[in-house]
């Protein structure tokens, strides 16, 4: 993201705002958990791939499971809403105009 900086020159002076993670720049993880590092290496060895490829596959699988679980929760909530809507008798409204006068004050 660019932002304009003030200055005496008529031309534009812009500075790129720094972001902790930027998609256009390759990042690096610094993992300080020895057991996790060993597990990642073991997984890579078992899969016959690099540690990066093994971690990519594991993260992709975890994200897919998370997305599926979220979608399942959303569908369950929607089903509850649809079931609740069936309990409302026909003709019932939330119009409470009879409780207020013409300027909106309680009667």
RAZI-V205570 format. One record per helix or strand of 2 or more residues. SS is the DSSP state (@ for helix, = for strand). FROM is the first residue (numbers start at 1). LEN is the number of residues. If there is no record, write none. Layout:
ss from len
SS FROM LEN
SS FROM LEN
This chain:
ss from len
= 2 3
= 14 3
@ 34 14
@ 51 37
@ 97 3
